[in-house]
């Protein structure tokens, strides 16, 4: 499918609940992120499934960040 638009079979609703002013960097150990267990190779394909525990950890870390001020 090189050069063609890809079509998804599913629609995944995503709700943005917080925008932060500084990025949250996740360290890699070899080929995997320590917090999520996601490999760098899987990030090439867009959306990646993570465990609930990893999602809760990321949510808690982002909740501590300073939010972007509303215009």
Secondary structure, DSSP 8 states (H G I E B T S, - for coil): -TTS----SS---------BSS-----EETTEETTT--BTTGGGGS-----HHHHHHHHHHHHTS-B----
